[in-house]
Amino acid sequence: MPACEWPRGVAIVPPGIKESTNTDTITRTKPTQETHDKVPLSDFYSFESSKEMIGCLEQEQNSFEHAQPGYHAVMIAMRVATREISNWVWSTFW
């Protein structure tokens, strides 16, 4: 299902953005206003990008052409794999 058809969205609200801000301006997908959950950036592991970091990322991958210094990178999921026992353990955390 394309992101524009998702029934609800989450808007990560960076520092300096007021809670009452229209979330359509801070999200790429646009579910209806009523279906957005607003979550502060401080609830995630994140870091602010620098000009040097963006330059390195652009050299490695071509998908960062819209990134600008000051944008925040947010970890939204993590996959863990281990082989402590004879069978592998795979876990995904959202």
C-alpha positions in Angstrom: 0.0 0.0 0.0 1.5 3.4 -1.0 2.2 5.7 1.9 -0.4 8.2 0.8 -3.1 5.6 1.5 -2.0 4.7 5.0 -4.9 5.2 7.5 -2.8 7.1 10.0 0.5 8.8 10.3 3.0 9.9 12.9 4.5 13.4 12.8 7.9 13.7 14.6 7.9 17.2 16.0 11.5 18.7 16.0 12.6 21.3 18.6 11.3 24.8 17.8 8.1 23.6 16.1 5.0 24.4 18.1 2.6 21.5 18.9 -0.2 23.3 17.1 1.7 23.4 13.8 -0.1 21.9 10.8 1.5 18.5 10.4 1.1 18.5 6.6 4.1 20.8 6.6 6.3 18.5 8.5 5.5 15.1 7.0 5.9 13.6 3.5 2.7 11.6 3.6 -0.5 13.4 4.1 -3.2 11.3 5.9 -5.9 13.5 7.3 -5.0 15.9 10.1 -7.1 13.9 12.6 -5.1 10.7 12.0 -1.7 12.2 12.9 -0.1 11.3 16.2 2.4 14.0 17.2 5.5 12.7 18.9 8.4 14.8 20.1 11.8 14.2 18.6 13.2 13.6 22.2 11.2 10.3 22.2 13.6 8.9 19.6 17.3 8.2 19.3 18.3 10.9 16.8 21.1 13.3 15.8 21.3 16.5 13.8 23.1 16.4 10.5 26.0 18.6 9.6 27.3 19.7 6.2 30.2 17.3 6.4 28.0 14.4 7.3 25.7 15.1 4.4 28.6 15.3 2.0 29.8 11.9 3.0 26.4 10.4 2.7 25.9 11.9 -0.8 29.1 10.2 -1.9 28.0 6.8 -0.6 24.4 6.9 -1.7 22.5 9.1 -4.1 19.3 9.4 -2.0 20.4 12.3 0.2 20.2 15.2 -2.4 17.4 16.9 -0.4 19.1 16.7 3.0 20.3 20.0 4.5 22.5 20.8 7.6 20.2 20.9 10.6 17.9 18.1 9.5 17.5 15.3 12.0 18.1 11.6 11.4 15.8 9.4 13.5 16.1 5.7 14.2 12.6 4.3 13.9 13.4 0.6 13.7 16.3 -1.8 14.5 16.9 -5.4 13.6 19.0 -7.6 16.0 20.4 -11.1 15.0 22.3 -13.4 17.3 23.5 -17.0 17.3 23.8 -17.6 21.1 22.1 -21.0 20.6 22.1 -23.4 17.7 19.2 -21.6 16.1 19.6 -18.0 15.0 17.4 -15.4 16.8 16.1 -12.6 14.6 14.2 -9.7 16.2 12.9 -6.5 14.8 12.0 -3.6 17.1 9.8 -0.7 15.9 
